[in-house]
Amino acid sequence: MAMGMDAAGGLGKDIIGAAVSRIDGPLKTTGTAHYTADFHFASMAHAVPVQSTIASGRIKRIDLSVAEKMPGVLLVLHYGNMDRLYRVVPNDFSATTSEARPPFEDERIYHWGQFVALVVGETLEQATAAARAVTVEYETKAASLKPSLSDYQGKRKSVSKRGEVDKAFSNAAVKIDQNYITPVETHNPIEMHATVAQWEGDKVTLYETSQGVWNHRLAMAQVLGLPRENVQVITKFLGSGFGGKLFPWPHSALAAVAARRIQRPVKLSLSRKMMFTNVGHRPRCEQQIKIGATAEGKLVALRQDYLNHTSFIDDIDEGCGEATPYLYSVPNLEVTSALVQRNTGTPSPMRGPGAVPGLFAMESAMDELAIALKIDPVELRLRNEPVKDEGTGQEFSSRHLKECLETGKQKFGWEKRTAAVGSMRRDGKILGWGMAAASWGAYRFGASATVELCADGRVCVRSATQDVGTGTYTVLAQVMHEKTGVPFDRIDVIIGDTNLPEGAMSGGSWATASALPAISGAAANAIKTLMQMAVSTSGSAFLDKDPATLELSQGRVHVSGQSPSTGIPFEDVVKLARLSGITGEGKTIPTSDDPKAKDLSLHSYAAQFVEVEWEPEIARLRVSRVVTVVDVGRIINLKAATNQILGAVVMGIGMGLLEQTNYEQRTGQPINGNMADYLMATCADSPRIDVTFLNHPDLALNEYGARGVGEIGLAGVAPAITAAVYHATGVRVRQIPVRIEDLLKSDVREA
């Protein structure tokens, strides 16, 4: 895929960290970028799932008599006639599915909306009409749908432990003991999930909405019972995923089976309604936080006991204690967890899984502790800065949370804050100021890449990663421009296809950090071979010179220290050697296998400062200003990174004030399962947002020192909002989203 921008022609090494527009932008704005549902093939059929209308029970009978006779119907699949599908190997993290149970494995029903049949028709309209004509008779069982998890009496798993936390808490001078609740949230990317399946003999190509094409390939090979080389997965563009598209969902296998049965391409696109039941959600989390401190504000005890709901077919631990063991210095700590089964679909990672809901509880409790101690909330956090990761005993690879807090305090104007509730006013509105600290894990997946210096003067980068809308195409082009000096319009970034070298998954904000070493290594190896050709090829201007004395810049081979204009274009060397191109390969070692990285505590950090405006006379609350300071290592693309943080902050506003999926308590159907009733932050809800990157390289991850950006921008926003709400209204909201009903309890009145 050739994408270009002449503006990069002379930036050279300065391209790293520059605010570069996305090279795929023109394709998206002109409508020529192909997303999964945009692929059309001759004789393609359309598949529409039939959803369960109960939450628990079994199928007694499926009546297909009407549907199968309707015009255009080619096939109806259900548990009684389904091809044999397989489960993936448990705990094989290289081949993971979102649900362990393959579709139509049996007649049991675990949640409302579960797929019970699939109708395949000549057109989408014909398949939709026939799907509505399928009649299913159920044997209903009592469903577990209660939102609250507080009645759980089972065992809890100790996630992290040090010291004697209960004893230290009982002896603490100041104590906080509160419960905090985050609701079910549903991923709602603009692009809905879809699969287009096409068979050629015993090989299948799946055009997918996937955040990890390589994992998708390996997982679907196991599910379909095929050799991995017989499965190809393609994701050229993704309309975001927020974690919901990390691993294959049942519809992918359904499309593949349907296409194999009718020997025609099949497209299966989920509706927005199905997005609320069949492709994951952030689970409800209930957390009890106990913090004990000295009168001077030093933490002495911290206990976090969390519950999250999961489905009856998968054990999904949200991981709310991910950041707790290392964020602050505290000698006595324990984190425990437990799962509570509910008749919902299987939960899945959602932007900032674990740490984001965990930090809502942790940072809310820290704000309450600061008030109890009469200590400034920023100062309380600074007083409890750890020297090392006290959860693992490891040194931090790079930690600048203290600088995030101090910089954010200065940029926000925190020194003007008055601590009393309702004491700050502007233009007749009551102001509330709140803040929170945040962290997110850093990691490096294994990955491979090739870089080819072509005889036509182009540079081709190949890796089976994908761009989920975050700017991966552009970042890889930036690295190539830095390494070669070749302008963007001569750099081809070819990704999103499992026929390419194994690439990194776009999850956990780890794709860029994982791709960079492989891409950089591949470029270095290609350039090394190029220099050897330059000194050993007859007719070369550099014949018999030492290759160590040459370099490649501005796309030209020249003597080191001399102007590139004194050299020759790299493609002339390739042509002199009678080659079509020179290819280098590179690999990324995962951090778990890297002796330099695996013994370090790798994390990103941020400080979020929020201002809210409260107008009690009309019961109106609005986030009016956000300052976020972020420590994510070195920034590769300032524009793309800033966009990521801006979007994450707006998502955090939705988390704090708007988002919640509600289930009908008799059937388990999402009551607000559509874009009209599921509230999300819009442009009208977006405040002024100031983003600052500290830009301290973390060289433990890669030569550029870059860590991920996406999740850290969301972490900490919701607790900063509820802290600001308390400051404005005196109402402490421990269950989000904040509701007007909560704020009407405020005794603070207009000036």
Steps between C-alpha positions, in 0.01 A plus 500: 500500500670816384418807702695818481556847632776707344529715811713229661759523227763689696424435866738207535560402862286794617197304379494313833290706738362728230128573465444302182161470331387144435610368164178297479290811556430568130377142451258535790371844413440403136325175592754281323629328817348151512359395836378142542138560402619685187634182338272360230556195284314340213214273613541614861220395736394667825457345844276624781503342849188413699524603865364334811212675675569343840796533737526143628371159394514280194358475151216249481421542131593719205238541229663585166206403279404856409850645480643230273224554242546876478653655185878504482565281804806281443570347841390505863755383755422404863624263768330204331685528167816696584842390378726375774696785654774479760609692805842663509766354725449645851756759609658508155535877487623493141159373388222652709127528435265734681269211592623150580175342376473476119170615349211248497700252707180385671144614565574684825427873538721713723387857424241706317611562142712185474513382140272198454485483119652656191306573183693539173330668207570644159453854633518660841132585484400142420719358777364754750138421415560125528683538831190667641293204384702244698297385801676367810330325792692511828507325833569791731707486819527762771761755394758677713464861398527699822731798441640508852780256579503568874328174594805299389613269782756283317876480518725788403840478332791690647650697210775686684604502864768643727519571871209469745236722344209438740708564810656813350159632393348449846787696657502782242440856621275586205290250307290485186270202446265538204344311209526618141306376199562528127220382267481285191627701205464395137759556227343711229754555224359666190586189295295204615638145501493315169653203318523423131598135441623367168618142433732379228523123525590416859636848572296785644560875492328699774463875458463606860443778748798392706747667735728198463505332159775255595321373809175492300662273244640256756178492703273447199727223371442316826125571507451388139740206532729624223878527463596857579641546149149442366364810674567856388367800693487851353420825682608797292318763705312489828244748621637462853431219742587615856594139584179338378668389177812348654392137465258314268132485594260222392377686192839451334470121512134518394590696187779254417275194539222661295739585217640147497149352491372701205842532328453873459635808679288596801478834678379517860462846653372548853232755569543766767252307713725191481797709606341525845470124552740302282841667493590580859475782750682636804357305796345656809761535774435542871800588712556551869800720574651531846782752546675572825742789545698686763387847604779633275356327197731200461314189387533205737232262369313444176245229429308465173236226473332498162226304327408504135230314317580245234294271278404138566732377224818702562695612806606855422685679780495875442826543692405809701809465718748537214638839609436477874818317617747751352327838466573619856739405776318299767657225714182301562280412202270234368291478183238227465259415221206277418267440206120504516316321218213675327289415196666752273731460207867452574679818614810607311783752529384859461741791477709483815365167627557446870705809576231749394217373726760415765636854496150642533474330838859557607521867404153576637609356834822703489295816448285410800813435704645841404184668624501303824865595557447861388792456260504622142417203267814559291719524807358175640607315189845659499555394862441137403722476193680162502868449425438167327209274406402370843275235347785321321813649652613610153656830403287727283625519143388863489255671735411869492168508685635765738578724202153430354341617825715808538470604134124444501464699819685793344320489164156468661560786743440271795648754743182708456283216631316558826426176681154575640206337322319742269746780571607569142276697261524640148235677294228393743601132483642289780838353409643170614863402457616140527801292405621144484819314423505216248716221367491236229727205431760503223594186310654382175350217295713283276485612137672469163535728201679537170623814328574493126706759315355466151662559161233758414608720792217402731528364854256227603427423866315174567359363825178324600396762749203730441395863531195527725467872433788608722751585225710184463539551125649843565727399788659223293550743211663747739752238610581417139546865415732542798706196402525571126400860433262375230190727486158368598371485145763230427434295815250214487372376836344159446324362806173334600554164329618171652690414182753752630758440776345452844402835649389639833146520633347847537406466864616629835653808331787268410494483118741787429751398767488146361529587132786749526788258577396265219464782246822668609693172492367414157603842367847467650551158343378619159731801516793279605449281193462810283839629613662163431356512149626856458861400573500167316306564178687578180435852376414634845651834600584340835668184370751354749428760766435402862118469541536646851600832339168531315155607612152540356320832534252689286463173309862516380811295576795725582819520700435568866548865588449616143190655351242251365518687170849357450361146499266301279135393540475166679300353211802549270696263723214248489483520120876474459488177702225376263258453791130575518544606860702454817309365798584504868321315776449610858349357816368631829567296812209514746585666829438170680798350312727804518750476787537880500126570526339210682650597835375859479163651592371641170214749520370831372366773729271800487338768711147616418366838616132575442276802545120466513232767494189443712181702457264378773212723393464303176675181620768526232847347538769534238870417477643833388875444503751214511878511532676169451874445533627170366820300542501248215863501400603666175226615266532376141218701342390800704178553305383139519599469867315819589192376316514177700506686831226741394274211402579311819417801717164540326440128554582558868237771516252250361610248762462747783175667399309301239580140409319198643339195341174404672350150475129424530476288814252242368653420161858631513448716192700826499242773551717769345660280234516762226681821418198714589462375858859410591646834606853589393693823505466706183661818370250698707628329816867553417683765705825683444770232525867578551737211427865500607747220429811489718686317221752307714620200291463156659784314331413172670224451243664600171771720353258792471385476861133498397218355707129480415261795514135389468398361840688740729293794374182342638649381829427742781243718323189361675636533857626850422146586389335363814761680715410823321129426545553462875696825513216683327199336661606315815350180354738206493408276207638150544291335230541640153374640275415812699126561488304819546308313772828477691570870467155612609604392850755783506457775759715736295287770339560765237674820599 
